[in-house]
Amino acid sequence: MTIIQGLGVTLPVDEGLSAGQYLDLARLAEDAGCTDVLVGEVAGPEVFAMLGMIAASTSRIRLGSGIVGVYPRTAVLTAMGFTTLASLAPGRVLAGLGASSPIIVEQWHGLGFDAPRARLEEYVAALRTVFRGERTDLDGAHVRSHGFRAGLGPVDVPILVAAMNPRMLRLAGAIADVAFLTWTPPAEYGPKIALVREGAAAAGRDPDEVGIAASFWAYAGDRVDEAQERLRRFVLQYAMVPTHRPSFRGSFARLDEAARAWEDGDRKKALQLVDDDAVDAMCALGTGDDVARRVDALRAAGVDLPIALTPGAVPGDPDGPAATIERMAASTTKEHA
């Protein structure tokens, strides 16, 4: 499979925007020259409904999930969603999968967050079976299905696997078409990509055939100071998720102290411990050129598909994401491509 390359955007699905506003941002990303648009699934739009609208309203840009968790839906139901999208937008669909987090899985969906690595491995195998147009005969510890064959298959849908910790990074190398590195400062891309390559080689694959995608927060709108403070909160909130915390250790100097304050209920103190260096390591703020330089840094580190997550300066702000998409794409095309 050809390595997926380009410049991607993740829609800011936690912004409280309408589905129509997210659709406008996806169209803007296509018009600006971005190659990929990803839709996450947290508490905003349902991912397959949103991707279906984007597929019907665009003609060139690749569209994918960033990410779909492997607990709320069965593997067969998820595969049906992607085969439906692929029938509408052939050659333009990416299946982004990940374990999600205990908060989303256990507290929101009321499910057990058990054996995420093993479940993800079985889930990917199930999707590949369906994508090939084969009948399922799966008796795993976590994914079971017998006799299902998709009426819309076979389809060509590359699978992205989100990974942060060493075991997941090696797994992504073993089973994914693209390893999707999340919440990683630039200095850590080299070691993490090496783990992906290690996992591919151990599975008997050519390590160079596994693509590398990586996401980062980006803001190039007109309210940089406000955006910096909002992103400071994002860094803290994501760093406090136990499954995410190790990914922030290399960039967040006072992480352990902040975690103690957070767990003691002192959110204000925890936020004060997120210094500007931590924000700058995880986020690209400023002009379009500033964001494009982060894109360049990721590419130099071995990332094939940099993906900018584009929040607004304040909740409900569509102008900041729109400006970031336009200015990043223009700067990347003009000076940094």
LUMZA-721816 format. One line per 2 residues: number of its first residue (from 1); their letters; for each residue x, y, z of N, C-alpha, C. Coordinates in steps of 0.1 Angstrom, whole numbers. Last residue first. Layout:
BEGIN
NUM	a	X:Y:Z:X:Y:Z:X:Y:Z  ...
END
This chain:
BEGIN
337	ah	64:238:18:60:225:12:73:217:7  69:263:28:74:252:35:71:238:29
335	ek	58:284:13:72:285:18:78:272:23  32:279:2:40:290:-3:55:288:1
333	tt	21:257:16:22:257:2:32:267:-3  22:267:43:29:254:39:31:253:24
331	sa	7:290:41:22:291:44:29:278:41  -18:279:34:-12:289:26:3:290:28
329	am	-23:263:57:-22:257:43:-15:266:34  -23:282:77:-14:271:78:-12:265:63
327	re	-45:298:69:-31:304:70:-21:293:71  -67:281:69:-63:288:57:-49:293:58
325	it	-67:270:95:-67:261:83:-62:269:71  -69:293:111:-57:284:112:-56:275:100
323	aa	-93:304:103:-81:311:100:-69:302:101  -110:283:113:-110:287:98:-97:294:95
321	pg	-105:284:141:-102:272:133:-101:275:118  -115:311:145:-101:307:148:-97:295:140
319	dp	-142:310:138:-133:319:131:-118:315:133  -159:296:155:-155:290:142:-144:298:135
317	dg	-161:292:188:-155:301:179:-151:294:166  -169:276:209:-179:281:200:-174:291:190
315	pv	-145:287:234:-155:277:229:-165:284:220  -118:306:220:-128:304:230:-138:293:225
313	ag	-101:301:199:-96:308:211:-105:307:223  -107:268:186:-108:282:187:-102:288:199
311	pt	-85:241:174:-95:247:183:-96:262:181  -75:219:154:-76:234:152:-87:240:161
309	la	-48:198:149:-61:199:156:-63:214:158  -31:188:120:-34:200:129:-48:199:135
307	ip	-10:163:112:-24:166:113:-26:177:124  14:151:89:11:160:101:-4:163:100
305	ld	23:123:76:11:131:76:9:138:88  49:113:80:44:114:66:31:123:65
303	vg	76:121:100:61:121:100:57:123:85  103:125:104:98:112:98:83:111:98
301	aa	112:149:112:114:138:122:109:125:116  105:165:91:119:162:93:121:151:102
299	rl	77:167:97:82:160:85:97:156:86  79:182:120:73:168:121:78:160:108
297	ad	89:206:110:96:198:121:92:184:121  69:214:93:82:210:87:90:202:97
295	vr	49:219:111:47:209:101:60:204:96  61:240:124:58:228:132:56:216:122
293	ra	60:259:103:73:254:108:72:242:117  33:263:101:40:256:90:53:251:94
291	vd	29:278:124:23:265:123:30:257:112  43:301:116:47:294:128:41:280:128
289	dg	29:309:93:43:304:92:47:297:104  5:317:104:5:306:96:19:300:94
287	tg	15:327:138:11:329:124:10:316:117  6:311:168:11:323:162:6:326:148
285	la	15:279:180:6:291:181:14:303:174  13:246:183:19:256:175:10:268:174
283	cm	19:225:212:10:234:204:18:243:195  36:212:229:25:205:224:17:212:214
281	ad	56:232:235:60:218:230:48:211:224  41:253:244:48:255:231:52:241:226
279	va	32:243:269:23:247:258:29:247:245  57:240:282:48:229:280:38:231:269
277	dd	65:267:282:73:257:275:65:244:272  48:279:299:47:282:285:55:272:277
275	dv	36:254:323:43:266:319:43:268:304  14:245:345:16:243:330:23:255:325
273	lq	8:254:370:20:246:368:23:242:354  -17:265:369:-5:274:371:8:267:368
271	la	-33:242:370:-31:250:357:-19:259:358  -30:234:396:-25:225:386:-23:233:373
269	kk	-42:256:410:-28:253:411:-23:245:400  -69:251:400:-62:264:397:-47:262:399
267	rd	-76:226:410:-74:228:395:-67:241:392  -73:208:434:-69:222:433:-66:224:418
265	gd	-79:181:439:-90:190:436:-86:205:434  -59:164:442:-63:170:454:-75:180:452
263	ew	-54:159:415:-60:148:423:-65:153:437  -41:183:409:-53:179:402:-61:169:411
261	ar	-18:181:425:-27:192:427:-41:189:421  -6:159:413:-10:159:427:-20:169:430
259	aa	-2:169:387:-11:157:389:-15:156:404  17:188:392:4:192:387:-6:181:389
257	ed	38:172:399:33:182:409:19:186:405  42:159:375:39:151:387:33:160:398
255	lr	48:180:357:37:171:355:33:164:368  66:200:352:61:199:365:48:190:365
253	af	73:198:325:84:197:335:78:194:349  63:184:298:56:190:309:65:188:322
251	sg	76:168:280:74:182:277:68:190:288  77:142:288:89:148:283:88:163:280
249	rf	51:135:297:62:136:306:74:144:301  30:131:280:33:145:283:45:147:292
247	sp	27:104:278:30:111:266:34:126:269  18:96:304:32:93:300:36:101:287
245	rh	-10:103:303:0:111:311:14:108:306  -30:89:291:-23:98:283:-11:104:290
243	tp	-41:73:311:-36:66:299:-28:75:290  -50:93:329:-40:84:333:-33:77:321
241	vm	-53:127:321:-59:113:318:-48:103:320  -38:149:324:-43:143:336:-51:130:334
239	ay	-33:158:299:-22:152:306:-26:145:319  -57:169:292:-53:157:285:-42:150:293
237	ql	-57:192:309:-68:182:309:-64:169:303  -33:206:302:-35:200:315:-46:189:315
235	vf	-38:212:275:-26:204:279:-28:198:292  -61:228:278:-62:215:271:-50:206:275
233	rr	-51:250:292:-61:241:299:-62:228:292  -35:260:272:-28:256:285:-38:246:292
231	lr	-54:266:253:-45:255:251:-38:250:263  -63:290:265:-72:278:264:-64:266:261
229	eq	-40:305:264:-46:302:277:-55:290:276  -37:308:237:-26:302:245:-32:297:258
227	ae	-60:321:229:-58:307:225:-48:300:233  -55:346:239:-66:339:245:-64:324:241
225	dv	-33:353:223:-32:353:237:-43:344:244  -44:352:197:-33:342:201:-32:341:216
223	rd	-65:358:178:-66:359:193:-56:350:200  -66:353:151:-62:367:155:-62:369:171
221	ga	-51:321:144:-61:331:143:-56:344:148  -37:297:145:-31:309:138:-41:319:135
219	ya	-30:269:163:-38:281:163:-31:292:156  -30:234:170:-25:245:162:-35:257:163
217	wf	-18:204:184:-27:215:184:-21:227:177  -11:175:163:-7:186:172:-17:197:172
215	sa	-5:141:153:-14:153:155:-7:163:165  8:122:127:10:127:140:1:140:141
213	ai	15:91:109:8:103:111:9:109:125  34:71:89:34:78:103:26:90:101
211	gv	31:38:74:31:53:74:30:58:88  50:11:67:40:16:77:41:32:77
209	ed	70:4:51:57:4:45:46:8:55  93:2:65:91:14:57:78:15:50
207	pd	93:-23:77:90:-11:85:87:1:77  78:-50:63:88:-40:60:84:-27:68
205	rg	70:-75:88:66:-65:78:78:-57:75  73:-92:110:76:-97:96:73:-88:85
203	aa	69:-82:134:57:-89:128:60:-94:114  92:-69:139:89:-81:147:78:-89:141
201	aa	89:-48:121:99:-58:119:96:-71:126  69:-33:135:66:-38:121:76:-50:118
199	ge	81:-27:159:69:-36:159:66:-41:146  101:-10:150:105:-22:157:93:-32:157
197	rv	86:11:140:94:3:130:98:-10:137  76:20:164:67:16:154:74:7:144
195	la	100:28:177:92:17:182:82:12:172  107:49:160:116:37:161:108:25:167
193	ik	88:67:166:88:61:153:96:49:153  97:74:192:84:67:190:83:61:176
191	pg	122:86:187:121:74:195:108:66:193  112:109:170:122:99:166:121:86:174
189	ye	94:123:186:89:116:174:99:105:170  102:138:207:99:124:210:95:117:198
187	ap	104:165:200:116:158:204:114:143:206  77:173:196:86:170:184:98:162:188
185	pt	54:156:218:62:168:214:72:164:204  23:141:212:37:139:213:45:151:209
183	wt	-5:134:208:0:140:220:15:138:222  -2:104:188:-10:115:194:-3:121:206
181	lf	4:89:158:10:93:170:3:105:176  -7:63:141:-11:77:144:-6:81:158
179	av	6:44:116:6:46:130:3:60:133  -11:28:90:-6:41:94:-6:41:110
177	da	-18:2:88:-13:8:76:-6:22:80  -11:-19:117:-17:-7:110:-11:-4:97
175	ia	3:-40:130:-10:-42:124:-16:-31:115  29:-33:139:26:-47:135:13:-48:127
173	ga	28:-7:146:37:-11:136:34:-25:131  9:-8:167:6:-1:155:15:-5:143
171	lr	25:-23:185:13:-29:179:9:-22:167  43:-3:192:48:-15:186:36:-22:179
169	lm	26:15:204:34:19:192:39:7:185  16:1:226:7:4:215:14:8:202
167	rp	40:-1:240:33:-14:236:23:-11:225  47:26:245:55:17:238:48:5:232
165	nm	18:49:240:28:42:249:36:31:240  3:58:218:11:67:226:22:60:234
163	aa	-16:56:188:-7:50:198:0:61:205  -42:47:165:-36:57:174:-28:50:185
161	vl	-39:34:134:-40:30:148:-34:41:157  -57:34:104:-48:41:112:-50:36:127
159	ip	-61:15:75:-64:16:89:-53:23:96  -75:21:43:-64:20:51:-68:22:66
157	vd	-97:5:24:-98:15:35:-85:13:43  -112:-6:-2:-98:-3:1:-98:9:11
155	vp	-136:-33:1:-133:-19:-1:-118:-17:3  -158:-58:-14:-146:-54:-7:-144:-39:-9
153	gl	-188:-45:4:-174:-48:2:-171:-56:-11  -215:-42:9:-208:-31:2:-193:-34:-1
151	ga	-224:-62:25:-229:-61:12:-223:-51:3  -201:-81:44:-206:-68:41:-212:-68:27
149	rf	-210:-109:62:-203:-104:51:-209:-91:46  -209:-130:91:-213:-117:85:-204:-114:73
147	gh	-203:-154:103:-212:-154:92:-216:-141:86  -196:-143:135:-196:-155:126:-207:-152:115
145	sr	-175:-128:159:-185:-126:149:-184:-138:139  -160:-113:186:-165:-125:181:-176:-122:171
143	vh	-134:-100:205:-142:-97:193:-146:-111:187  -121:-110:227:-128:-97:228:-137:-94:216
141	ag	-110:-134:222:-114:-131:235:-122:-119:237  -124:-145:190:-114:-139:199:-119:-138:213
139	dl	-134:-158:167:-137:-163:180:-127:-158:190  -148:-153:136:-139:-147:146:-143:-151:159
137	dt	-154:-152:107:-154:-164:115:-144:-161:126  -171:-134:82:-164:-134:94:-165:-148:101
135	re	-164:-135:47:-173:-138:58:-166:-139:71  -148:-107:30:-149:-121:34:-159:-122:45
133	gr	-141:-83:20:-153:-89:15:-155:-103:19  -121:-69:32:-117:-78:21:-129:-85:14
131	fv	-134:-57:53:-129:-49:42:-125:-57:29  -137:-79:70:-149:-73:64:-145:-65:52
129	tr	-110:-83:78:-118:-94:72:-130:-88:64  -103:-58:89:-97:-63:76:-104:-74:70
127	la	-119:-59:112:-122:-49:101:-115:-53:88  -107:-80:126:-121:-81:122:-124:-71:110
125	av	-82:-69:131:-83:-81:123:-97:-83:118  -89:-47:147:-83:-45:134:-84:-57:125
123	ye	-99:-62:170:-108:-53:163:-102:-50:148  -76:-75:179:-87:-83:174:-96:-74:165
121	el	-62:-51:188:-56:-60:178:-67:-69:172  -79:-40:207:-76:-33:195:-71:-42:184
119	ra	-78:-60:226:-91:-57:220:-88:-50:207  -52:-58:235:-56:-71:229:-69:-68:221
117	rp	-52:-32:245:-43:-36:234:-48:-48:227  -71:-31:265:-73:-23:253:-64:-27:242
115	ad	-83:-47:288:-74:-52:278:-74:-44:265  -113:-29:294:-104:-41:297:-96:-44:285
113	fg	-133:-10:305:-121:-7:298:-111:-17:300  -168:-17:302:-155:-20:309:-143:-17:300
111	lg	-192:10:300:-186:-3:296:-173:-5:303  -205:34:301:-209:23:310:-204:10:306
109	hw	-200:57:286:-207:46:279:-211:34:288  -188:74:306:-198:79:296:-207:67:290
107	qe	-171:57:322:-181:67:328:-192:71:318  -158:40:303:-164:35:316:-175:45:321
105	vi	-150:55:280:-155:41:279:-163:38:291  -142:80:289:-152:79:279:-158:65:279
103	ip	-124:73:309:-135:82:312:-146:80:302  -105:56:297:-114:51:307:-126:60:310
101	ss	-104:63:261:-99:65:275:-109:59:285  -94:48:230:-101:58:237:-95:60:251
99	ag	-80:30:214:-86:25:226:-95:35:233  -87:35:179:-79:37:191:-87:31:203
97	lg	-86:42:143:-91:34:155:-81:37:167  -96:54:113:-87:57:125:-93:50:137
95	al	-97:47:81:-103:42:94:-94:44:105  -103:68:55:-93:63:64:-100:59:77
93	vr	-112:72:21:-116:70:35:-105:63:42  -111:75:-6:-109:87:2:-111:85:17
91	gp	-117:54:-23:-103:58:-23:-101:70:-14  -151:65:-27:-140:54:-29:-126:60:-30
89	al	-174:75:-12:-162:83:-15:-150:73:-17  -194:56:-9:-198:70:-14:-186:77:-18
87	sa	-181:34:-1:-190:33:-13:-194:46:-18  -169:43:22:-161:40:10:-169:38:-2
85	lt	-191:45:39:-184:57:35:-176:55:22  -197:18:42:-207:27:36:-200:40:31
83	tf	-174:9:54:-177:4:40:-187:13:34  -175:22:79:-165:25:69:-168:20:55
81	gm	-199:10:90:-198:24:88:-187:28:78  -191:-17:90:-202:-13:82:-202:2:79
79	at	-171:-16:110:-167:-19:96:-179:-15:86  -187:-10:132:-178:-1:128:-173:-3:113
77	lv	-201:-35:133:-209:-22:131:-199:-11:126  -180:-53:138:-188:-54:125:-196:-41:123
75	at	-171:-45:163:-162:-43:151:-170:-44:138  -196:-25:181:-190:-38:177:-181:-36:165
73	rp	-188:5:199:-195:-2:188:-188:-16:186  -174:12:222:-188:15:221:-195:7:210
71	yv	-146:3:218:-155:-3:228:-170:0:225  -127:15:202:-130:1:199:-140:-5:209
69	gv	-133:48:189:-129:39:199:-134:25:197  -121:65:161:-132:57:166:-127:48:177
67	ig	-102:97:166:-104:83:162:-118:77:166  -108:102:137:-96:105:144:-98:107:159
65	sg	-117:89:105:-120:91:119:-107:93:127  -114:108:74:-112:97:83:-117:100:97
63	lr	-110:116:40:-117:118:53:-116:105:61  -92:135:15:-95:122:22:-102:125:36
61	ir	-107:157:-9:-100:155:4:-103:141:9  -124:157:-32:-110:154:-33:-104:149:-20
59	st	-150:165:-28:-147:157:-40:-133:151:-40  -178:170:-5:-164:173:-10:-161:163:-21
57	sa	-202:162:5:-200:176:2:-186:180:-3  -202:136:12:-212:140:2:-210:154:-3
55	ai	-183:135:32:-181:128:19:-190:133:8  -195:151:52:-183:156:45:-181:149:32
53	mg	-216:134:59:-219:147:53:-207:153:46  -201:112:68:-210:110:56:-214:124:50
51	lm	-189:123:90:-181:119:79:-189:117:66  -211:126:107:-204:137:103:-195:134:90
49	af	-219:99:110:-229:109:104:-221:121:99  -197:89:122:-200:84:109:-210:93:102
47	ve	-195:103:147:-184:104:137:-189:100:123  -216:127:161:-214:113:159:-205:111:146
45	pg	-203:157:175:-210:150:165:-206:135:165  -192:155:209:-198:164:199:-205:155:188
43	av	-177:141:227:-191:144:231:-198:153:221  -160:125:206:-159:127:220:-173:129:226
41	eg	-144:116:179:-157:114:185:-155:114:200  -129:135:151:-129:127:163:-143:124:168
39	vl	-122:135:118:-133:138:127:-131:129:139  -99:149:94:-103:138:104:-114:144:114
37	vd	-90:153:62:-97:159:73:-102:148:82  -62:159:40:-70:150:48:-78:158:59
35	tc	-49:178:25:-52:165:19:-61:156:27  -56:212:19:-53:201:28:-57:188:21
33	ga	-64:233:2:-53:225:-3:-49:214:7  -86:249:7:-73:254:11:-61:246:6
31	de	-107:232:1:-104:244:-8:-90:250:-5  -105:215:23:-104:210:9:-100:221:0
29	al	-111:233:44:-98:225:44:-95:220:30  -137:241:37:-126:250:37:-112:243:36
27	ra	-150:217:42:-150:222:28:-138:232:27  -146:216:70:-141:206:61:-140:210:47
25	ld	-160:239:78:-145:238:80:-139:227:72  -186:232:71:-180:244:64:-165:243:66
23	ly	-190:211:89:-190:209:75:-183:220:67  -191:226:113:-180:216:110:-179:213:96
21	qg	-215:240:107:-202:247:109:-190:238:107  -233:219:107:-231:227:95:-218:235:96
19	as	-233:210:133:-228:201:122:-225:209:110  -221:238:154:-232:230:147:-225:220:137
17	lg	-197:236:181:-203:242:169:-214:233:163  -184:228:204:-198:232:205:-204:238:193
15	ed	-158:219:202:-161:233:203:-175:237:205  -150:193:199:-154:197:213:-157:212:214
13	vp	-140:190:174:-154:185:177:-158:188:191  -123:205:152:-124:206:167:-138:203:172
11	lt	-110:183:128:-120:192:132:-121:193:147  -77:180:118:-87:174:127:-97:185:131
9	vg	-60:180:88:-67:188:98:-77:179:105  -29:173:71:-42:170:75:-47:180:86
7	lg	-10:169:43:-13:178:54:-27:177:58  8:140:32:1:152:30:1:161:42
5	qi	6:104:25:13:116:28:4:129:26  6:70:29:-3:82:29:5:94:34
3	it	23:48:9:23:55:21:15:68:19  5:22:-8:12:35:-9:12:42:4
1	m	8:-12:0:0:0:0:9:12:0
END
